[in-house]
Amino acid sequence: MIVIQEGQESAEGGSLVPDLTQLPDELPILPLRGLVVYPHTAVPLTIGQPRSIKLIDDVA
């Protein structure tokens, strides 16, 4: 684990500390069987269950 001290900056000059004031109280989660998706990656998803389709429609 990497501990980032408040006020520490990245090489690009921006703050490494996330702005938590912009996070909503609830975040939707789409469980993916047999797949791990990392931040800032794009993967094609085949969504078939009605509740999963609703989740995608609600956040789009």
C-alpha positions in Angstrom: 0.0 0.0 0.0 1.2 3.5 -0.8 0.4 6.2 1.7 0.1 9.6 0.2 0.5 12.6 2.5 -1.9 15.4 2.1 -0.5 18.1 -0.2 1.7 15.7 -2.1 1.7 16.3 -5.8 2.0 13.9 -8.8 4.7 14.3 -11.5 2.2 16.1 -13.6 1.7 18.7 -10.9 -1.9 17.7 -9.8 -2.8 16.5 -6.3 -2.6 12.8 -5.6 -5.2 13.1 -2.9 -8.7 12.4 -4.4 -11.4 15.0 -3.9 -13.9 13.0 -1.8 -16.4 15.8 -1.8 -17.6 14.8 -5.3 -18.4 11.1 -4.4 -22.1 10.2 -4.2 -23.6 8.4 -1.2 -24.2 5.3 -3.2 -22.3 3.8 -6.1 -23.8 1.2 -8.5 -21.9 -2.1 -8.7 -22.1 -4.5 -11.7 -20.7 -7.9 -10.7 -18.6 -9.5 -13.4 -18.1 -13.2 -13.3 -14.6 -14.3 -14.2 -13.4 -10.8 -15.1 -11.4 -8.1 -13.4 -11.6 -4.6 -14.8 -9.0 -2.1 -13.6 -9.5 1.7 -13.5 -8.9 3.6 -16.8 -9.4 0.4 -18.9 -12.0 -0.3 -21.5 -13.5 -3.8 -22.0 -16.5 -4.9 -24.0 -19.3 -6.2 -21.8 -22.2 -8.4 -22.8 -25.1 -7.6 -20.5 -28.1 -9.9 -20.6 -29.9 -9.9 -17.2 -32.7 -7.4 -16.9 -31.4 -6.0 -13.6 -27.9 -5.5 -15.1 -29.4 -3.7 -18.2 -31.4 -1.4 -15.8 -28.3 -0.6 -13.9 -26.5 0.4 -17.1 -29.4 2.4 -18.3 -29.7 4.2 -14.9 -26.1 5.3 -14.8 -25.8 6.2 -18.5 
